[in-house]
Amino acid sequence: MEHSQELTLTQLNSIVKDALRQCFPDRYWVRAEVSEARDNYTGHCYLEFIEKDKRNSQIIAKARGNIWANRWRIIKPYFERETGQIFGPGIKVLVEVSVEFHEVYGYSLVVNDIDPTYTIGDMARNRAEILRRLDEAGVKDLNKELEMAELPRRYAIISSPTAAGYGDFMNQLENNQRGYKIYTKLFPSIMQGAQTGASIISALSMIYEYQDLFDAVVIIRGGGATSDLNAFDDFELAYNVAQFPLPVITGIGHDRDTTVLDDIANVSVKTPTAVAEYILDHFDKANELLSELAYGLNNSVLGYLERDKNKLSILTNTIPSLIKQRMLAESSRIEFVRVRIPQLAQGHISRQNVKLEIISERLKNIIPARIDKEYNKLSNLEKIIELTSPDNVIKKGYSVTLHNGKILKSVSDVKPGDVLVTSLIDGDVKSIVK
């Protein structure tokens, strides 16, 4: 079989290369996510760009990219300075590219420039979306609404135990020149990388078990790359912090950027040392209030003493005259009583004599009647006793059986061999139970 036109692979790739150059002669601004980024020993940066479906995050487009060394030396520091992000996988970028096709390496995008404002905007959009979801869940402001204790002294600290920021924080609290005693307990956590959110949530769970021992929670991170702040723009972490029952104070160690965690925390300051200063300020304010109260109390006591001194002086001057007046009044009253006592006594005696006479007359009438009444009662009782006496009962034909000197009432009270005595009108009969 003869072929009219045979090409080598190199020839075909050259045709494709020329065609692409003619079809895409310009540079294009392209939005994409960086999935891979690695520096070559030659100074070049080799990339992979992807695009994901917004509905299910499936990759729907992919392209290899290159940033040549002469441009990479300029683009990398410029991007990281403007965004505060390390240029690497996971970030979304707006890059100016030219389309190239190499006979050996195939299709690629050569990056000529990058717009850092797009990446900054994407981070802001991501934070805004997380805050919107927290707001829809009704938890965004829950931690902010918690009231800090009047003088919080017990703090649960979430930090890496080896972080310089944690060391500075503890040094500032423990060696404060004012001598305040502050209780802290460290709950170690990873503070950078992909595991940051889960590690902090685990520490919060441990603190929750002992929440009654603490007044507030402090989350601090000192130093580290600015890109590590992405770990604090996490919905699950923010969801847990927003609903935590103790006030949360953040000092994540950055001056320019604000994370979602800062937005939903009860108190947010920039650095761990700023958190320490915030805690010490609470003690300063309490100390100032105590001094004001002591000063006010001292003035109040002095005022009361001065007023009481004046009152005492007035009383000292008036007491002699008051005593004299009281003595005169008591003398008059005594004299009045002295005169009245014989009259009152005589009247009382007369009234009692009248009462005695009345009682005497009543007794004369009451006593004979009472004697007659009681005599009738005795006569009736005598008749009843006479009628119900055993002798009278026996005379009427009845008999009384005794067992051991007691009246027998039931056959169950005797057994064979017992001696019974039966009383009749004219004598007693003894019998033995068989």
C-alpha angles and dihedrals in degrees: 000000000000123000118210094208123027121180133188118230089251090053092049093048089049090053090050090048093052091045093052091047090052093044095044105031095147136065119258134205107231131187114216146138122251110235097169133020126170134163118231123219087246090062096255122128118224117202144181118212123200139179122210131206107252091218101055105003092242115153109253100170138025136181137173116238139193135198109193118226096251090057097035091061088059102034099049100056092038093053095044093047093051098042102030085227129119109239103245147104119330099032124115116229143183107217135179107229141175120213115241137176122199122198091229106026098035128208120006143152117239111210114221101167143359133212109220093189090070091056091046089051092049091053090048091049090050091051091046090051092051091049090049091053091048090050092050089050088054095236105097097101100028096103092043089056094057114105117236115231117263090249110008109200104158118072133180107211123208111195145111105278091221097048115120089221091059090050092050090047094052093043091054093050099042096044099040110149092226092065097233115168111225126177118218133175121192120222102190118227141169107256103187137043135029094313095057097097096047092045094052091046089053091052090049090053090055092048090049090062089059100030093133089066094061139061097199145354122241121203111192135172121177124196124341130118119317088231088067087073087080087078089066092054091075125128097212092048092047091046091056095044093047091056098040111125094225125066111263122216118196129202103166096166108250133118105197111030129065120208129207088253089059090050096055101035121104091238127012125191130166107247141016091253089053089055090052090050090049090054093047090048088060089057091046091053091047089049091050091049090050091051091050091049091048091049091048092047091050091051091047092051092048089049092050091047092051092049092047090048090055091047091050091050091051091048092048090056096044101040096081092053091044091051091049092050091047092049091051090049092049091047091053091047092049091050091049091050092046090056094042099047097077091048093047092045093050092049091048092049091050092051092049091049090054090050091051092051092051092048091048092054092048092050091054089060099036101049099059091046091050091048091052091049094051092045090056090051091052092049091052092049091049091054092048092050092048092051095047099042115119092242092059091044091053091048088060091061100270126123134208122218119206128198116192089344093307129106110261111232104167138027089229088069093069137060134194112292096030117133116231127193117208117196117212131176094270103031150321128292121204120208137175122226113238 
